[in-house]
C-alpha cells in the first residue's frame, strides 16, 4: 500500500451541494478511502491542506477532440504526420488536465486511442481519455470534404458505407483501442454552404440508413462499447434514438415531439456550446463572409433556444466543449462550457453536476468518477470561493489530483 494522502479544504461539493465547515478526503492507492468532516488525522499520511478552497470532483469534458493540428490551418488534417500530431496532442492533454479536467471523451481523432493508452499506462500526463479513434462518416456525410477529389477526402480514413463495411470498421476501431464509437448522422442539404452542420439546423438530412446505424450499434454493443452520434435536426436525432444510439451530440434543431421522444428514451444530449462559439469567433477574425457568420449565429441561437426547451422537456444534458486544439480552440477553454451553461439557464449547481456526475454517466463510468465518495477514483480539483454560487470560480482552479497523484498546486 502506498502512503495515504489526506486532502483537506474548508468546503467540498458533495452530492449536489457545498458542505462548509471543513472536509478531509483520505486517498489510498489512487482511490478515495474516506470522506470525513473537519481535519481528520491519519497516522503516517501525507497531508495536503488547501484551506479556503472548495474541493470538487475532477471535471469531465464529455466531448472534445485531440486532433493534434494547428487550428488556424485545418488543411493539416490532410497532410500533417500522425507522429507529430500525437506529440502535439500530448501537450494539449496535459494542459487540459492542469485546467481541472481529469476525464474526457475524445470523439474523433486518429491519434486519440494511442494517446489514451499512453496516459493510462503512465507514460504521459493527461486526463483519462475515452477515445473513439477515427469517426465513422458516410460518403457525402458529416465530415466528408465534398469539394475535394475523393482521393483527398479518403486521406482521413473515415469514409465508410454499407452494413458490412461499417461492421468491419467498428471492429477495426475496437482493435485499435477505441473505447467508444462515434458516427456522423446528420448533414446539410445539397447546395448548403455549410455541408457538415447545414445552413439551417432544422433542415438536416440523415447521413446513414437505418440498417447501417443499427449495424454500428449492434457491433459496438457486442464489444461492450457505447455509440455516440453527431446529430442535428429532427430526422437524424429521431433515427439515432430509434436505432439505439446511446448518446446524442449537439441535439438541437428539433421540434417538441422529438424532444419528448429523447426525454422519454432517456438518451442524454451533450451540449457543445463552446466549440461552435469559438469557431464562429475565429471565422470572423479571418474575414469570413457575412453570410457564413450569419449561419453560425443561427446555429448558436437555435442551440440556446433548444437547450432551454430541452431542459423544460426533461432531457438530460452533459457538458462537452467540442474544442479541437490550439491556437483557436484550446481545450482548456472547456471551462467556458460551464459558464455558458449557466448564462443559458442552468443554475451553477446544475452545471457542476452536468460536468461531473452526469458526464460520468455518459462516459459509462459513474461507478468510478464524477463524485467525491469512497471507492471512486481520487480525481479531485479545488478553487477559491464557491463555484456553486459563482460558476466563474472554476476559471481559478489551482489544485488538481488525478488517480491520487497531485498534478497541479497552482
Secondary structure, DSSP 8 states (H G I E B T S, - for coil): ----EEEEEEEEEETTEEEEEEEEEEEETTEEEEEEES----TT-EEEE--SEEEEE-EEEEEE----S-TT-TTHHHHS-HHHHHHHHHHHHHHHHHTTEEEEEE-S-TTHHHHHHHHHTTSS---EEEE--S-BB-TTSTT--TTS-HHHHGGGS-B--SHHHHHHHHHHHHHTT-SSEEEE-EE--TT-SSTTT-SSTTS-EESS-HHHHHHHHHHHHHTT--EEEEE-SHHHHHHHHHTT-SEEEE--S--HHHHHHHHHHT-EEE--HHHHHHHHHHHHHTT--HHHHHHHHHHHHHHHHHHHHHHHHT--EE------BTTTB-GGGGHHHHHHHHHTT--HHHHHHHTTHHHHHHTT-TTTSSS--TTSB--EEEEES-TTT-GGGGGG--EEEETTEEEE--
